[in-house]
Amino acid sequence: PRAPFCLPPSGWTRILAMFPYWRLSAYYFFYFAFIGAFSPYFALYLQSLRFSAADIAVLMSMMQVMRIVAPAMWGWLADRLGARMPIVRVAALCSLAGFCGFFVTEAFHGVLLAMAVMAFFWSAALPLVEGVTFSHLGANASGYGRVRLWGSVGFIAVVLGLGYLLDHQPEQAVLWVSVLILVGILICALVMHDAPTNPLVGTTEGLRSVLRRRPVRFLFAACFLMSAGHGALYVFYSIFLVAAGYDKATVGWMWTLGVVAEIGVFLVMPRVIRRFTERAILMFAFSCAVLRFLMIGWGVGSMLVLVLAQLLHGIPFGAYHSAAIAAVNRWFPGRLQSRGQALYGSVSFGAGGMVGGVLSGLVWQAAGPQWTFTLASILALGGCLLVWGGNGASRRSAVT
């Protein structure tokens, strides 16, 4: 049978066949548009409420805390139900409801509760949507980057526009823009369709057996360190630039530049994955992360250094994520797919992001921003060593 994204030449058939692609792409657009509003600017909103650096780190890390346990629970439920999109729709609705809590309280414990509710449901969506995307792609899994790049487009649109807006409006504008984007996510979730998985694929091996493989364990540990290293970036990058004298529009352009580089990487990743081993791609991505964090921490006074550092973003994120998620999709097929993607999210973005966010807050207060980003570089180096050490036999093993 024709793969879902190998479109026939017939006009109307071609248009109808594109519907799954555009629905998935629209979901990624709004999902990462929310991240474009939340990650760079929500910390500035919290700073406007006069929270300390440690308080901001704790609040922002709540997103990662919920990613540790919640995705595994949602993934298990999706595999048990044999359906993913109903959970994605409930998650979108409840995430919107949780976010509305920020409009009714500015107290630390109230903001913490609202963040926890939103994060618990928010963490359910992406691993399941990733599984749906790969199910739609079928044998054309290398086309993932072309779907995912629309998430980068959404991120750019919001991070750039909101940066200009915040130069003229108070930080509370972040809340209004974010809630509108969450409404868009809900609409996309309502019109998306699930794709069937083959439950007979991969049934000869259980989840624990897969997790006992050396390449799997080493890659998950490396992904943990990569996300931990990015904790300083996602929590403090905008604050760091504003404190160094850059205006918020410039901050938006810096985030935008990184994501433009990310889009370029996603466009070429289908060819790169076919030509190079996943292990080689990952080691290169981790090496670029080591260099990038050092450039940010010690080169903040130079616009040229910051621009070069942001251009490197496409590799530690785009190339790294494409290679890692392709490996996870291959290692956890069939009935293990949702749980595999959920575990990847829990270990990396969840546990890694939480540890990195809290640790960066502590180091920021104790030693300053330069050493915070130096620590991020050291964590990325540790991940590179783990990828190098996770030996395997096949060309397609992600750490071979």
PyMOL commands that set and color helices and strands:
alter all, ss='L'
color gray80, all
select helices_A, chain A and resi 11-48+53-81+85-103+108-137+141-166+173-191+207-211+214-243+248-275+278-298+303-311+314-331+334-367+369-389
alter helices_A, ss='H'
color red, helices_A
deselect
rebuild
show_as cartoon
